Amino acid sequence: MKTLFTNPVLVKELKLRFRNLKSFTGILFYLIAMSVFVFGFIFLATSLTGNGFFRPDESFMLFSMMTYIQLGLILFITPALTAGTISTEREKQTLNILLTTSQTSFQIIFGKMTSSIAFLLLMIVSGLPIYSLVFLYGGVSPSQLLYIFLFYMLTLLAIASIGVMFSTLIRKTIVAIIATYGAMIFLAGVTAFFLLISVQVSQMGMTSPQTTMSPIAHFWATINPPAVLLTLLQPPMEEQLQTVTLVPIPLWIGYTIFYVLLTAGSLLLAVKKLRVNMNKYK
């Protein structure tokens, strides 16, 4: 474990990324935007009510909006940060030099992926003080915040591993980025479309409860990040979904299993194909 976090690839990439002023400027503007949004929401809510109080239900609404904003950042920024990790080295013709070092393929892939997501991870963690404002007004429990950040971590790792995989398999960086965004759109958007269709078909009586349509709807909900996040924010939604799909398994369990397997499979494929593809493109 120690060699994973001290390997030269990871140390070099972290130094290059965080010695750049643009990284910290980006975090600064992100925190400013989040602060303006949070304090602006609180100001408007207290002004519209006229009593000067920020109610727990309004605090929960603010927390929910910030949570989905963070999820949007993960879904749309991670592919851009990770899909060029290996292909960029290949285009610069420096991958051959990297492969002649004593680093294993896994250390190279792990170092590249970790350094790429470190910026986004720092951005998410730096927003914790802003998140903590909701605890002053109630409506959100600390355990709920913990579960959501664990959900963020798993989603971030899964999308990052997909990006590294495509970066290893595809020679051109722009094509790898497009492929990664395509996978993200499928997981976040297309699965939601299939979920709505499956639920509508079940409710319209086109299929009986004993058919496979209800488990299919549950599967699409299980692998859809916004749907799982909704059940983490509002647990009663989980019970309603189980009533519709007739599947008593919580979404977060299936989500964890699916995305852990997806992460492991993507990293394994990237490690296996790193040197094979390098020989192919010589």
Summary of the structure (lengths in Angstrom):
residues: 282
radius of gyration: 21.5
end to end distance: 32.6
largest distance: 70.7
contacts: 877
relative contact order: 0.12
helix: 82%
strand: 0%
